[in-house]
């Protein structure tokens, strides 16, 4: 089972994005979905994502990494439909080697998928070594870039991680600030979320949405902005409206780090 990737209003915008969004809300693999009159388990979507993934072709695997890690484990190993033997770590390495600058949505999807998988790896007792140490270093470097390129008004760069930029288009500002904030809200330790630069980013994003409340806002931009604010609020203010099943413990060196759905 798959969702068409059409990059318009009739399908998902990125490979495996629908499945990944459902994964973030703890969709059970056995949950039944009716498609063309037939009941299919959500697992059929997961299997298609897994079997289609390849590292010797041109694919956007940002969300696939999240899906496989979430449902099949960070130690998953399989043979895909092309006969290629894979491990999740192979997909992680593929994404690490792929560019962030110039990637869809400024590379934030790539960083989000890597961060999600890394946290799940730590959750099951994995160590920050090998490819996982590279993920930690990689994501830390881009968190620093986000801070370095932040605009004086709190918004994040409209050029994402490419450099400083502050285009006047508020729709674009919602898109870039929302995407970056969403990833930072997942990646940063709790103590960093309390810093002035992050509070300014959150305030700026809220103000942008209020400024455009009487205008249509691109659905993808709005989704990532609101999801970022959700993650931030859930972690900063006692997770007052986040379901308990979304929360898991992580190692002390991360502080009170993001809590992900249990697999």
N, C-alpha and C positions, 0 to 999 in steps of 0.2 A: 504494500500500500504506500502511496506517495501523494504529496500535494504538489500541484503544478507550480513551477517556479517561473513566474511571468513578469515580476517586477512592476506590476500594476495592481489595480483594484480587484482583479479576478484570481489572484494566486499569491503565494508567498514570495517574498522579495529575495530570499537567499536559500540555497540548498539546505534542507533539514531544519529550517527555522521554525516551522510549525511544531515539529516534534520536540525541538529544544524548548520552546516556550511552554509546552505542556509538561515537559520534564521539570521545569522550574517551579511548577505548581503541584508537583508530586502526583501527576496522573498515573494511576496504577497500570501496570503493563497488561493486566487482564481486563481492564475496562473495555466494554463493548461499544463499538461505534458502527452505526448502520450506514453502509455505503451502497448505493444503487440497490436497495432492498435486501442486502445481505449483512448480517451481523458479523463484524470482524473485530478481533481483539486489538487494542492499541499496540500490542507487541508486533503486529504485522508492519506497522510503520517503522518501528525500531529495527526490525530485521532488514527491511529494505535499506535503511540508512547505513547499517553495518555492511551489508553485502555490496552496495554500490561504491563504498569508499575505496579509494586507491591512492597510492603514493607515487605511482609512476605515470600519472596523467595530470591534467589540469583540472583541479577541483577546488572548491571553497569548502574546507573541512572544519571551519571554525565551530559550527553548531554540531557537526557529527562527533567531534571530540567530546563535547558535553553529553550528548545522548548516549554514546557507548560507555563513557565513564559512569554515568548515572545509573543505567539499567543493567549493564553487562560487567561492570567492574573495571578498575584501573589496571588490572592484570589480564584483561581479556585478550584472547588469541583466537584467530579464525582464518579461514581461507575464503576470500571474497569471490564474487561471481566471475571474475576474470582469471581465477586460479592463482592469485597472489596471496602468499601467506603473510598475515599481518598480526601485529600486536597493537594495543592502544598506544604504546610508547612510540610506535612508528608514525602514527597519525600526529602525535604530539610533536615529534621531531620535524615532520613535514610542515606543521604550522609555525614552528619556531624558525624554520629556515625561510619561510615565506615573508615578504615585506609587510611591514605595518603601514608605513607611509604609502599611499596609493591604493591600499586595500579598501574594500567596501566599508562605508561609514567611518572613514578615517582610521581603520584598523582596530576599532574598539571591539567589534565582534570577535576578532581573532584573539585579542587580549582577554575578553570575557570567557571564551571557551577554555583557553589555557588555564586561567585562574580557577575556574570551576573544577576542572579535572585535578588540578594541583591540590585544592582543598580536600577533595574526596580521597586523593592518594594519602594525604596526611591523616585523614579521619580513620582510615583502616590500618594505621600504624606505619605507613610508608615513611621513608626518610628523604630528606632533601639532598639527594645525591644523583649523579648521572644526569639524565635528561630533566629530572625534576629540579635539580639545582639550577640548571640552565633556565628553566621556566621562572623560578624565583628571581634570578638576576635580571632576566629579560623584562618581567613585569615591573620590577622595582625601578628599572631605568626609565620606563615609560611613565610611571607615576611621577617621577621627578620632572620629566618633560612637561607633563600636564600642569604641574605647579609652576615651572619656569616660564611657560608660555601663557599663563593666565593673564587676562586683561585687568586693568585697574578697577573696572566696575564689577569684577567677580566672575564674569563669564569666562568660559574657556575658549581657546583660540578657534576661530572659524576656519583655520587651516589644520585643525586637530593637532597631530604630533609633528607636523612639518615645520612649524615655526610660529612666531607671533603673527597674529592677524585678528582684526576686529572689523569685519564687514558690517555695514549698517543694517543689513537685512535681518530683521528679528526672527523670521522663520528659520533662516540659516543658523542663527544664534541658538534657537531652541534645539535644533537638530544636533549641532556639535556639542553644546554644553550638556544637553540631555544624555547623549551617548557617552561622553566622557565621565559625567557624574555617575551614571549607572554602573560603569565598570569600577570606578574608584570606590563606590559604596560597597561593592563586593570585595574588592582587593585589600583595602587599607585596614589596619588594626583600629580598634575602637578609639584609642587615644588620639589617632591622627584625624579621625572624623570630628573631633572636638576642637580642632585648630581653627584659627581665624580664616585661613585661606579656603578651607572646605566650607565653613559656614557662609562665607561670602559667595561661593559657587552655588550653594543651595538657595540662598536668598535671591541671587540674580536670576536663577532659573524660574523660581516662583514668580518673580516680578515680570519676567518675559511672558509667562503664560497669562498672567492677569492683564498685561498690556494688550494681548491679542484675544481676550476672552470673547469679543464680539465678532471675531473673524474666523474663517475656517483655518485649521492648522493641519498640516500633513499628518496622516494617521501614523506612519512609522516614526516620525519625529516625536509625536505626542506619546506614543506607546513607550519609547525608551526613556523619555523625560519623566513620565509618571512612574515607571518601574524603578528608575533611579531614586526618585523621591520616596517611593515606598520602602526600598531597601534602606535608605538613609534613616528614615523615620523609625523603622522597625528596630534598628540598632541603636540609635541615639536616645530614644525615649522609651526604653523598656519593652520594646516589641509589643506595644499595647494592642495592636490589631493584627499581628502576625501569628498565624496558626502555629501551635507548638510543634507540629510535625515538620515544620520548615527549619527547625533549629537543631544543630548538632554541635558538640564541643570540638575544639581544635587545640593543638599544642600551645603551651604557655608563651612560647616566643612570639606568637602572633597577637598576644593580648587576647581580648575578647573578639576574636576574628569572626568573619561572616559565617552564618550557620546555614547549611544547605539541606535540601530534602534528603531523608534517609533512602538508601537504595532498597 
